[in-house]
Amino acid sequence: FGYLFSTSILHIYFWQVVYAVGSAMMIPSFYSLFTKFIDKKKEAFEWGLNSTMLGFGVGITGAAGGIIYASFGYQTIFILVGVINIIAALLNFVVKEEVYQK
């Protein structure tokens, strides 16, 4: 949502740094959880599937973002992505018990 209030390029750089720090914390945690739930003897297949689906997701959301920008502008994208990120963050509380089983 910070991009909505940016009025100079320095603001954009600031939000990119915030995004980078968040990604640096999220990616190792995701890989750790993904590895925890990988099926034995299917590691290569499941890691390959993860990479493939991630690539498809990046491509599809990039195309969707371009279409949304062309139709509605950047503000709509920033709001939509912000809402999706809040929902994704809240979903962590839903799956918490399954992920942190003893």
N, C-alpha and C positions, 0 to 999 in steps of 0.2 A: 504494500500500500504506500510505501515511502516514495515510490516513483511518481505517484499522483501529485505530490507536493513539491517535487523538485523544480527549481527555477534556474539552476545553472548546471554546467557540466560537472562541477565539483560535487554536487549532490548525487549525481548519477554514479560517480566514482565511489562515493561513500557507500551507497546502497550495494554496489557491486562487491565492495570489500566485506560488507555484512553478509551478503549472499555466499561469498567464498568461504568465510569462516564457518558459517552454518553448514555448508556442504562438506567442509573438512571434518566437521564433527559427525555428520550424518553418514557419510559413505562407509567409513570403517565399521560403524555400528551395524549398518545394514548387511555388510559382507559377513560380519560375525554371526548375526542372526540367520542369514541365509545358509551359511555353512552348518550351523547347529541343526537345521531341519532337512538337510540334504539326505537322500536315501543312499545307504551303503551300496557300493558297486555301480552307482549311477551318477557319480560325481561329475564326470566329464560331460555327460549328456545334460544334466541339470544346469551346470555352469554355462554350457553352450546355449541352452534354451533361455537362461537369464540374459545373456548378452544379446541374443537375437531379439528377444522381446523388448529389451531396453532400446535397441536401435530402432525397432519399429515404432516404439512409443515416441522417441525423439522426432522421428520423421513425421509421424501423423500429427503430433501436437504442433510441430513447426508449421506444417501446412495449414492446420486449423487456425493457428495464430495469424497467419498471413491472410486467411479468408476473413477472420473476425476483424483484423485491422482495416482491411479494404472496405468492409461493410459498416463498421461501427467506430473505428478509431482506437487509439492506444489506451485511452482511459478504460474502455470496456475490458480490454485484455488484462490490465493491471488489477481491476476489481475482480474479474473472474478467477485469475490465478491466485489472488489473495484469499478468496473464499475457498477455493479448492485446497489451498495449503492449510487453512484453519481446519477444514474437515479432516484432512489427512492427519494433522496433529492430534485431533480429538480421537481418531480411530485407534491411536496407540493405547488409549485407556481401555478401549473395548477388548483388545487382544492381549492386554497385559498379563492376565492370569495364564493364558496358554503359553505365552512366550517365556514367562518366568516360573515355570513349573519347577518344583524341587525334585 
